[in-house]
Amino acid sequence: MSSTLKPGLQDLAKQGALYPQEALLEVKKGGKQLSIGIPRELDAYENRVVLTPESTAILVQNGHQVQVETGAGEASKFSDREYSDAGANIVYSAREAFESDLILKVDPPTPVEIGYIKPGKALISALQMAKLTPEYITAVNAKKITAVGFELIQDKVGGMPVVRAMSEIAGSTVMLIAAEYLNSVNNGRGIILGGITGVPPTKVVILGAGTVAEFAARTALGLGAEIKIFDKHIYKLRRIKYAIDHQAYTSTIDNTYMLGEAISRADVVIGAIRAEEGRSPCVVTEEMVSTMKPDSVIIDVSIDQGGCFETSEITTHKNPIFKKYDVIHYCVPNIASRVARTATTAFSHIFTPFLLQIGNSGGIDEMIFANKWFMKGVYSYKGSLTNEHIARKFNMKYKDMSLLTAAARL
């Protein structure tokens, strides 16, 4: 066709061929194509799902397959249509979702669900130490599943990204819950959470000085409440004062007189002490609770790890409160599930990069071998319990994960 062009036009065509030409960008695929299963949660009070449709689209664009059980995202207000448009395969039974190579879910799988998982495949879910049983570990090991617990995963600087994200959500939410049960409509004390001109501010006591406490303190201060923070570690109390940029009252929990005095005067007490030995320390006795004001509010964020209050009992989102000594107790374990869409987005921001890295590494085994911070989350590896704390709790044998990965490389 170029031979029909005049000599001058032929020269221009040749020059144009040397210029950069537009072309479609090839989607980069990882080192291994992952088959990821997202089953629907069975717990009626678990509203979260691990991946949003947007995150699903990113994974599909990178060459991975995502199987989403129908209805998995409904409680977080994500429809099957959104997941389908993002490139996911919508499957209509839990068994189909669990047949994937890598299962991603919030709650630990039930015995029936473990039965659906193919031997030798991988599971990433919450571990929930407070509800953990030796039978669960035995079932996972019998299937030779590589199991990773949300709560145990670390990042490259030693932080716990999932714990941090859910703690931020819980800390920001607890003060809104407290405000809800302080008002007259819910037969509370009939007071505002905060303060207005000429009226004494609400008194809030926070037990613990971690992430939940930090975000609860920020919210309470923003509303105008008066706060007191207790923790057993001085360095944590210094850190939280710096983090919230406020000269709040702080004290060690060991000072039982000051703690008891503060609780007796409080309108709201938040329990947010993280477990260090598998169970949160019970620092508020039944006698202390009995001295609190009528219709004051206790929120035990640590209830999933045993609770901070002697009077605490696990409640649900459907029946979230009970009264003891005329004090309102809110002891729901999964507070972040109240704001499921926000929590799901937080999960997605954490797990999407992990999943892409697993694919680029060549699979979950290679991810574990190459990253000690990810290895921290593994509690069962191909038939062996690899978490020392779980082994001590149930008097079970375990194998050191570092030794197992070293042997696997040989």
Phi, psi and omega in degrees: 000326181293337181292341180275351180282150175293155183309318182293321179289327177298319179297318179295321180296319179296319179294320180297329180293340180277346181283153176301134182254147176291140178210153177293136179282125179286133178289125181285131178255147182287179182293334178217135177284124180266144171250109189250127179253131178241092179282160175284137180288138182274331181295125182297340183255006177260106185261354185274159170224157192279329183236138172277164174302324180298316178293323177301317180298320179297316180295317179296319179296337178265016172092008182263157178256136180234122176255117181248123177291138181306133179085000184298328184258002187300318182293338176263009178067035171245124185271162174302322181300319179296318178293320180296317178297333179280354177107003180283154171269122178273121179249156191247018173209152178297323182303318180295319179294321182283352178280357178291163180288329182229118180262132181235116180210171182274294179288151172300148180293149175283168177305321179296317181293322176300324178297333179284335185287133179288144179304138176085000181274183187242149180226130172237117181203177170292155179258322178055073184304326183294331182258357187294142178233155176297331179296323178297312180299318179299318181294318178295316179296323182298329178272359182055041180279138170273107188249131182240130180265131177312310191292341186263344183294134175249165172256187187292342181253013175088002176280168178245094191298321181289315178300316180299312182298312181292329178290322177299316179296313181298316181297321179288334185273329188298325180289330176290324176295316179300316179299323181297319184268355173276339187283164185290332181299326179260022179059034176274197183287349179077033181236154178279144175275102183140221180196151175231171183301127175085359181238130181302141181289157175296140180261122183239128175250131180242123178262118185110154181225034178265207184293315179302313181298318181300312183284329174294318180297317180299316180295315181297316179295322179297330179274350178097016180281162174260126186241151171228132185242132179238138175204160180274351181248122179298321184296328178289323178294321176296318183296317184289326176298320178292319184293320183271353177053049182209140179277065179284156177288132177228152179201159175280148179294334181299337177280081188295332179294311181295322179295312179298320179297316181295319181293322181294334181264350188284149169268329181222135174235124180253124176261113184220049179263122183281141180293139176249336179235036177092342180217139178292141178289137177274103188256346180248115183280166177298325179296319178298317180298323182295342180271355184286160180295146175301136178068016169286171191237132171248130173238112183261090181292337182273012186299330180289348177245020177114331177094154181262347186246138180295336183267001184288143172219140183297133176239181183234170178296331179284320177233079192280342188231159167211165180246138172218132188056031179065020178252131180285126179249125174245112187228051179273126185293314187257072182300323182300338179290344175296330180240065192298322182294317176298315181295320178297319177297320177296315176305313184298320181295334179275314190275335179300310176298322177300313183294319177298320179291323177299315178297315180294331180285338182108006180135172185291327178299313180295325177297317179294315182299321189272343188226103180297329181293327176282326179302331181301335182277348184282124177245349175214130184226107174051046175100359182236134171290131185237010180251117185296321182296317178297319180299317179292321182298320185250008180055050181246158177282148177217163178239141180293128185296323180298321180290322180295317180291326178294320179293324182293334180283340183286000000 
